[in-house]
Amino acid sequence: MSLGEKLEQDYITAYKARDAVTLSVLRLLKTAIKNHQVEHMKAPDDAAILDIISRQCKQRQDSIDQFTAANRLDLADKEAAELLVLRSYMPAQLSAEELLLTIDRLIAETGATSMKDMGRVMQALTAAYKGQFDGKAASEAVKAALHILA
């Protein structure tokens, strides 16, 4: 079953179960997918849907940070609940230790020796583990690893 079909099936299940949070998230996700389809004039594949979900996760995380900073914990909790629903469709995330080991291996594979090579390492990481890591954490880890080499 494709990711799009799973989303549609889960939408119907949430509708029947009257699960307001899941229904709201899936409605917004379906709209984003439809916008992508209109923009690119073709139905998105699973990789494109994962990109859309990843962007939605990032938006929710940014909102949580902003609401928490503004002491609006009620809104932050709502966003956190939505983020949990979105993350259930993402592939399993690499642990911090796995990420560091992977970065070390990719630095060796790409022959990276300085900060100039950071783009190559990040590109290789994204190609191999798309959607399975936090970009900000990975970027900081790559910078730290390359800084040690320099």
PyMOL commands that set and color helices and strands:
alter all, ss='L'
color gray80, all
select helices_A, chain A and resi 3-17+20-40+46-69+73-87+96-110+115-129+135-149
alter helices_A, ss='H'
color red, helices_A
deselect
rebuild
show_as cartoon
